Amino acid sequence: MKKNIYILLTIAAIAIGACKKGELSRFPQTSISPDLFFKTEEDLALYVNGLLSLPDRNSYLNDQSSDNVATTASVEVKNVMGGNTSAQNITSGWSWTRLRNINYFLENYNKANISSDVKRHYVGLARYYRAEFYLDKVKRFSDVPWYSGTLNPDDKELFKPRDSRALVMDSIMADLDFAYKNVRESVPVGTPGKWSAAVLYIRAALYEGTFRRYHNELNSKATANAFLETAARVSGEVITAKKFSIYNTGKPLQDYATLFSSQDLSGNNEVILNNIFDQAKNRSQNVNGVVFGDYEQAPARDLVQTYLMKDGTRFTDLPGYDKFDFVKEFENRDPRLSQTLVYPGWIRVPDAKPYLQRLNKNFTGYHQLKGYVNSTDNIILNSVDFPVYRYAEVLLSYAEALAELGTLNQTQLDASVNLLRKRAGLPDLNLALANANPDPVLQQQFDNIESNKGVIIEIRRERRVEFAFENSRYDDLMRWKAGKLLTKSPEGMYFAGLGKYDITGDGIEDIILIDRSLTIPSEAQKEKNSLGVTLVYYRTGTIGSDATVFLKNGTAGGAIVTESVTRKFEEPKYYYRPIPQQQTVLNPALKQIFGW
């Protein structure tokens, strides 16, 4: 039975607002006097719990900024690469209200008449939230003003310039170190505790360490190792604590999928922080209508090709892999592929027959399973939990940090990456063999790795596969300085040309591609397959035509094409975003950087 959901208490002081001049200096809208409110532990808990903000199941849609999916949405990075963007029309991200609410607590918590260790717990949570807030700012803008307290309307600090990335990141790390050491391990379900602080600490350290290593425009490569060492140390401490483990019941065809379709993750020992949904307790979320592959996004073929074969060999080593059709692509692959994407023969409830991939304009033909709940029961659909932090991230971060430091050994690899491979039923990754024979396809994509190339490439593969559609791929590409991978327009399924094709994997044709110049016949005139089932017709041609299916070579075949725009990734400019122009008018001390 699902545990009772932690009921989030809020106060009006935790206000969400748009970015406005002076928002850092406003008093809480309820005009709560700190001398009256901050008295007891309950007061501190009430305020800090009001700061709680967790990623939810919409995260399964957030890979639209990456090379994992094709999307018809107006995604910012796509618009940036298409040109015609500037500080005048990129206006988001410069909101500071949340920071003001966090700092207000940090200025007033000490008025409570409670023990110092209790205070440190709540201060640790507030500093965890502040670090989370600022990490997002650094990812977007790099140098930003650091504010450690609330301000009055006439404070000169309101008109300060950007602080250096180095100062802000050092402050973030100090906040996370405090949180990790002081936040309690035992906290209400659905709220961050000590180990959640550890995961964010690791994430921030790995992000900054690799960012500094690969981004020479920062001139801070010499300081990268300190962050990588922190990521390795803290992740090693989480591993040594033995509080968590990879969810593995010995069922490689379903264990991975259980993490994303469970009605209750509270007892799952891989999940470090869980966002709980339960329709019976008025907390529900259903994303079936948007993640499946018919609305805005569809998985890209490049992602499909990244998965290994089930024997651990590389799919891209197979002769002619780039011309494999949908059914052949899924044969003998890493089981996580068929738990992440709809596979040939998959049956969609309440249907009795296998699902036929629907081919729509600007979509890839692939459909997403991760985040989709295969049910028609609204209670089930609305009551699936979301794993905010997974132990898998700790393990992969541990391996990556050590590999970047040049100290990773086989024992450490076995205690991290290979635990994930074991769940999937794959052979272990061998450090020496990986470095002796790097994947040539991925090596071309990540051509700036200086040492340990083979194993770093394989760890990056594992990250992409393990966290597909969990909103991590874009950040990974940015920190690895791999923005060029976003310039390739996502492609879909491969078809050799016009004709009939099996989609369900039973060897019997299900669809037929005809020339766009032809008219789809009436239902009575349509051809049937050997089972007596009417074929699904698609008019086929090149992108920009009135066809339904766009192939790279039109009627001569090729992969499905999803867009015709030219993408350009300008380095280093596009790894960052401009401060909205309105803000630089209000505060002339704010200057644009990196060509913005």
N, C-alpha and C positions, 0 to 999 in steps of 0.2 A: 504493500500500500504506500502511495506517495506520501512523503512527509508533509506536514503542514507548511504551506508557503510562508516565508517571512513577510509579514505585512509592513510595507514601507510607510513610515510616518514622515510627513513633510510639514514644513512650516513656510509661511509665505515669504520669509526672508530668502529662501532659495528660489530666486526668481530667474526665469529664462528670458533674456531680452536680446534685441539686436544691438549691433555695435553702434554706440553713440558717444559723442564727446562727453567726457565726464563720467562714464559709466563705472570707472574705477573708484570714483569718489562719492557715489550715492550711498545714503544710509539705506538699510533694509526697508522695503516698502511698508512693512507693518510698524516701523519705528519701534522695534523691540529694544528696550533698554538692556544693554549687556549686564548692568548691575542687578537687574531683576531676573534675567533669564538664566545666565550661566552660573547656576548654583549647585546642581547635583549631577551625578553620573547620567541620570535619565535625561537631563537637559543636553548634555554633551552628545549622548547617543541620538537624541531626537534631531539635533542639528546635523551631525555627521551622516546619519542615515538618509537625511534629505539630500545629501550630495551624491547618493548612489545612482550610477548610470551605467548600465551594462549593455554590451552588444547583444543583439537578439537574432532571431532567425532571418532577418533581412540581410544579415552578413553573407548569406549564401548568394546574394545578388551583387556583392561588392567586388568581384573580380572583373567587373566590366572595364576597369581601368588598365587591366593587364592583358597579356597575350593568351590567357586561358580561354577567353570567350570572344565571340563576335557580338556586337551590340548595335541596336538601332537607336539607342538612347543618346541624348546630348551629353556625352561624358566629357568632363573638362579636359582631360589629357588628349583626347581625340581632337577636340576643338583647338587646343594649343598647337598640336602637330599639324593641323590644317592651316595654320596661320591666322592672321587677322584678330589676334588676341593681344590685350595690353592691360595696363593698370586701370584703364577706364572701364573695361568690360569684364575683367576678372575681379569680382568684388566680394568674394566670400572669404571666410577664415579669420577675419580680424576682429573677433568678438572676445571681450574680456570679462563679461559678467560673471561667468563661473569662477574665474580666478578671484574676483572681488569677494564672492561668497566664501570661498575657501580661506582667503587671508583674513576675513572678518572673524572667522572662528579662531584662527591661530593667534589673533590679537586679544581674544577675550576668554579663551578656555581656562586660563589660570585663575579666573575668579571663582571657579568651583571649589568647594570645600571638600575635596576628596584626595585620596592618596596619590602620590606621584606616579606610581606604576599604572594606575588607572588612567591618569591624564596622558601618560606617554602612549598608551594604546590608541586613544582618540586622536592625539596629535599625529601619530604615525599614519592613521587612516587619512587624515586631512592632507598630510604631506604626500602620501601615495596618490591622492587625487590631483594634487598640484603638479607632481611629476608627470602624471599621465597627460594633464592639460598642456604642459610645456613641451613634452615630447612631440605631441601633435603639431605644435607651433614650429618647433625646430625642423621637423620633417618638411613642412610647407615653406617656411621663410628663411631658415638657417639662423641668421642673427635676428634676435627680437629683444625688446626691452624686458628686463627681469624686474618684476615687482614682488617684493616679499611682504608687503603690507598694504592696507587700504590707504587711500589718499584723500586729502581735502581738496575742494575745488580750486584753491589757489596754490597748490603744491607745484613746484617747478618740475617734479618728477613726471607729471602728466605730459610734459613736453620734452622729455629726454629722447636722445637718439637710440638706435638699436644698441643693445649690449652684444658683445661678441658671442659667437656660438660656443667658444671654449668656456666662457663664464656661465652661460646658461646650462650647458651640459654638465659642468661640474656641480652646479646647484641642483640639477635634477638627480644626479647620482647621490648627492648628499641626502636629499629627501628620501630616496629609495633605500639607501643604507639604513637610515633611521627607521623607516617603516618596517623593513625586514627584521630589524633587531628588536622592535618594540610592539608591533601589532600582535595581538593574541593569536594563538593557533586555533583555539576554539571560538568560533563566532557564529552568529545566527546563519542558518542555511540560506544560500543565495547572496551572501555578502562576502567581500574580500577579507581574508585573514592573512596570517604570516606567509603562507605558501603562495598566495596570490601576489603578495608584495614581492616575493622572490621571483616569480615568473616575469613580472613587469621589470624588475631590476635586471634580470638576464636579458630580456628583450631589448631594453634600452642600451645596455652595454654592448651587446652583439651588433645592434644597429649602428651605433656610433663608431665602434671599433672597425667594422668593415667599411663604413662610409669614409672614414678618414684614410683607411688603407688604399682605397681605390679612387678617391676623388682628389686628384692632384691640385685642383683649383683652390682647395682649402689650405694647402701647404702645411698639413698637420699629420702627415703619415707617421712621423716619429712618435706621436702620442697615441697611435692606434693600439699598440700592444697593451697599454694599461687598461683599456676598456675590454679588450679580448680576454685578458687575464681575469678581470672581474667576472665576465660572463662564464668563463670556465670554472672559476672558483665557486661561484654561487650555485651554478647548475650541479657541480660535483657535490656540494653540500646537500642539495635536495635529493640527489641520488643516494647519498650515504645515509640520509635520514630514514630511508625505506618506508616512507609514508604512502607512497603511490607506486603503481605498477601498470604496465600495459595491459589493457583488457584483452585477454586471450583465453578462450575456452577450448581451443583446439579445433575451431571451426573457421578455417580461413575464408570460406565463401560467404560468411555472414558477420563475423565478429566486428570488422571495421564498420560496416553499415549500422550496426547496433548503436554506435555512438551518436548517430545523427537521426535516428528514428525512434528513440526510446521515450516512453511515457514517463520514465523516472530514472534520472541519472544520479540521484542522490547517493545511491549505494555503489556507484561505479568507481572503482579505485583509480581509474585513469584521469577522472575529471577533478581538477583542482578547484575550479569555480564554475558553478552551474547557474544558468538563468532558467528559472523554473516557470513552466506554463501549465495551468490546470483550469480548464473551463469551469469546472464545478466550483472553483474559488474565484471566479470572475477575473482570471488572468489568462488570456488566450491569445494565440497568434496562428494564423494559417497563411502560408506563403505558396501553397500548391499552384495557384493560378499564375505565378510569376517566375518560378524557378525552373519549370519543367522544360522550357525550350521553345515556347510559342509566343512569348512576350518579351520583347527587348533583347534578351540574351540567348545565346546558344553556344555550347562548348566548341572549341576550335580543334581542328585536326592536329595541330602542332602539339597540343596537350596529349591527345590520344597516342601520338607517336613517341612520347616521352616514357610511357610505361614499359617496363621490361617484359620479357617473356617469362613464363612461370618457372623456367629452369635457370633464371638469372641472367641469361644472355640478352643482348641488346636487340630490340625490334628493328632498329635502323641498320643493323648489320645484315638483315635478310635481303637477298637479291630481289629487287623490284618492289621493296616495301612501300615506296611512294605511289605505287599503282594498285595497291590492295584495295578491294572493295570493302564495304561495311562489315560483311560477315567474316571475311578473312582477317580483318584487323583485330577482331575479338578472339581469335583462336589461340589458345595456349598462352594467355597473357597473365600478368600480375592480377590476382583476383580483385584488387582494389579498383581496377578499371571498371569491372562490371558491378561494383558497388557504388560507383560514382556517376557512371553514365548508363543510360538505357542500352541494353545489349540485345542481340538477335534472339528472339524467342521470349523476351520478357512479356509478362501478362499484366495488363493494367486493370485493377479492380474497378468495376464489377465484370469486365469482359471475360469471356471464356477462352478466346483465341488470342494468340500473340499480337502485341501492338505493332502496327506498321508506322515506321518513322514518317512524320508528315514533313514534306518538303515545301517550304515557303520562301518567298523572295527575301533576300538579305539574311537568311538564316542558314545554318550549316548542315541541317539534317540530323545532327546529334541532339540528344535530349539529356537533361541533367537529372540524376537520381538523388544525389546528395542534397538534402533539404526537402525533397519531395516525400510525402507520406502516402503510401499506396493503400488508401482506404477511402470509403465514402461516408464513414461515421464521423459526424462533425465533432463529437466529443474527442475522438482520437486525433482528428486533424488539428484541433486547437490546443492540444495538451501535450505536445512533444517538447521536451526540454532542449535547451541549447548549451553545448559545452563551451564556455567562455575561454577557459584555460585548460589545456590537456597536458598530461605528463609527456606525451610525445614531443611537444615543443621543447621541453627541458632537455630531453635526450638528444634531439637534433641540434639544439643550440650548443650543448656540451661538445658534441663531435665537431661541429663547424668551428667553434672558437679554438679548440685544440689543433685542428688541422691548419687553421690560419696562423697559429703560433708556431707551427712546425713541430709540435710535440706529441701529436696523436699516435698512439700505438694500437696494435691489434686487440689487446685486452680491453682498452677503452672503447674501441669500435664495437666489440662484442657486447659491451654493457650499454650501448646506446642504439646506434643505427640498426644493428642486427636483431635487436628485440622487436623492432617494427617489421623487419623482414620475416622474422619467425612467425609473427601473427599472420602475415600474408602467405605463409608457406613457401617463401622464396629462400634460396641458398644464401648463406652469409656473404657479406661484402668482405673481400680480402684486400687489405691495405696495400700489400706489395704488388699484387696483380693489378689493382686499379691504377696505381701510379705507373706501372710498367706499360699499361695499355689504355690510355685515356680514350674515352668515346670521341671519335673524330667529329661527329655532328655537334655535340655539346661543346667540344673544345673550340670549334669555330665560333660558336655563340658567345662563349666566355673566354675571349682571347687575351684578357689582361691578368689572368692568374699567373703568378710568378713561380710558385713552387707548390709541391703536393697537388699538382693539377688534377691527376686522375681521381684521387679520393675526394677532393673538394667538389669536382664536377658531380660525382656520385651522391654526395651529401646534398648538393643543390637539387639533383633529380628527386631524391627522397623528400625534400621539403615541398617541391612542386606537387608530387603525387600525394603525399600524406595530407597536405593542407589545401588541396584544390577546392576552390569555392568557399574558403574560410577567411577570405580577406587578408591574405598575407603576401600574395605573389607580387603585387605592385610595389610594396615596400621593399621586398627582396630585390627586385630589379633595380630599384633606385639606389639601394645601398651598395650593390655590386657594380654600379655604373654600367648597367646593361640596357640603357634606354633605347639603344638601336633596335632591340628586339621588338619594340612597339611599332616600328615603322613598317613591319610586314603586316599587310591586311589579313585578318583571320580567314582561313579557308575551311571548307567542310568536306563531306564525303566525296570519294572519287568514283566516277563512272567512266567507263571506257568509251562511251558514245551513246548513240540512240539504241533503244532495244529494251528487252525485258530483264528484270533483276529480282533476285531473291533477297529479301530484307530480313526475314524471320529465321533464316538459317536451316530450313528444312529441305533445301535444294529445289524448291518449287517457286517459280516466279510470282512476285506479288505486285510489282509496279511495272509500268512501261513508260519510257521517255520517247516522246515523238517530237518532230520538228515543230518549232513555234509557228511555222506557216500553216500548219494543219489545224483543223478544228477537232476538238475532242468529241468523239461520237456520242450519240445518245446512249442511255443506259442499256437499252435492248441490243444495241449494236456493238457494245464493248466486248473485247475478247475476254475469255475466261481461262483460268489455268487448269491444270490436270485434276484439281480438286473441285472444279466447277465454280470457283470463286472468281468474281469479276476483278480484273486488274485495275489498279489505280493509275490513271493517266496524268502525265505532266508534259506540258509544252516546254521545250528546251531551246536555249539559245545563249547568246552572250549577254553580259550585264549591260543594262541600259535599254534592252529590247523589251518587248511586251511578253516575253517568256515568263514562266513560273519558276523554272529552275535555271539558274545562271551557271554555266560551266566555263572553265578557264579558256577552253578552245571551242566553245559553242557546241555544235552538233558533233564535233570531232572528239569530244570528251574532255576529261580533266577533273580537277577538284572543283567543288562548288565555290563560287566567288560570292562574297558577301557585300563588297563595296568597291567603288571605283575611284575614291579619293586618293590623292597622293599624300602620304604621311612623311613628315620631316621632323627629326628629333635634333634640335640645335643644342649642342653641348658647350658649356655646362648649363646654359640658361634654363633649359626645360626641366632640370632636376629641382627647380625651385619655382615659386610663384611670386608675383609682385605684391607689394602692399597696395591695397586699393587706393586709387588716386585721391579719393575724398579724404582719406586719413593723412596723406602727405600734405594736403592743403591745410587741414586742421593743425597738424604738427609738422612744420617745415624741417625739423631736425631729423625726421625719418627720410632716409635716402634709399633709393632702389639700388640693388646689387645684381651682379652677374648678367648685365646687359638689359635688365628690365627698365 
